[in-house]
């Protein structure tokens, strides 16, 4: 590819990413779909061109967003979409396995989102890791003034108010977990959607990811669970949210999510076996939804995920027709 053609293609891809970002900004309902597609041109940009041209294209698109929507939107574009999109394309050229690209991409996504939070905190004065107690109380008061106007009984309002207040107090504590899960979800969606687009438009594909039915995490995750319990026990001795207790709580939540995903993968695997479940496609979708929404089934899925890490139920009880 000639230098001129390379620059033109980079400019077109960067411009297309800006168009998708603007569509996500101005279209209230279908804008969500455009926001999921926005990183795809940037992934192709990073995959088809060297880092210098990809960075130049990203810089041009960021300037376009800044001129149209302002500097804050440009900041959100470059750290929320641009860095991850170009980074995934760059990593895909250097890593043979899709899992490696995804893991490094999650770290890149998390780093860019942390930087976005820090800059946004400096600009707005709101620290999401340490929300002000007075602001939270004012928020609670405004919400429950609405409930009182609907005629809800005082006893019900008091009970719900206490639960809501406790959830809000816990929110800054578990914000690192929320941010990590958001980074992982963002990276996974960007990867899968970009992979789908690349298959349709042609060109160098992204390394394939293993199907969800074969997702398995290493046994070392159980060591992280033990570490989270020890940190929580050590931190709880002071009776306040110190660093050890916060770290243990967040690590425990992240580990539980991994156990849950492995349990869901196990369910997906067995319902994918056509010999046992002729209507497996429908059943597995319904089963996943029920497990996620019902806390009891979620707990069972977590336990199944832990057991699968050690016993590998797919190898012991599975069949070859699972997909």
Buried (B, 14 or more C-beta within 10 A) or exposed (E): EEEEEBBEBBBEBBBBBBBBBBBBBEEEEEBEBBBBBBBBBBBBBBBBBEEEBBBBBBEBBBBBBBEEBEEEBBBBBBBBBBBBBBBBBBBBBEBEEBEBBBBBBBBBBBBBBBBBBEBBBEEEEEBBEEBEEEEBEEBBEEEBEEBEEEEEEEEEBEEBBEEBBEEBEEEBBBBBBEBBBEBBEBBBBBBBBBBEBBEEEEEEEBBEBEEBBEBBBEEEBBEBBEBBBEBBEBBBEEEEBBEBBBBBBBBBBBBBBBBBBBBBBBBBBBBBBBEEBEEBEEBBEEBBEEBEEEEEBBBBBBEBBBBBBEEEBBEEEBEEEBE
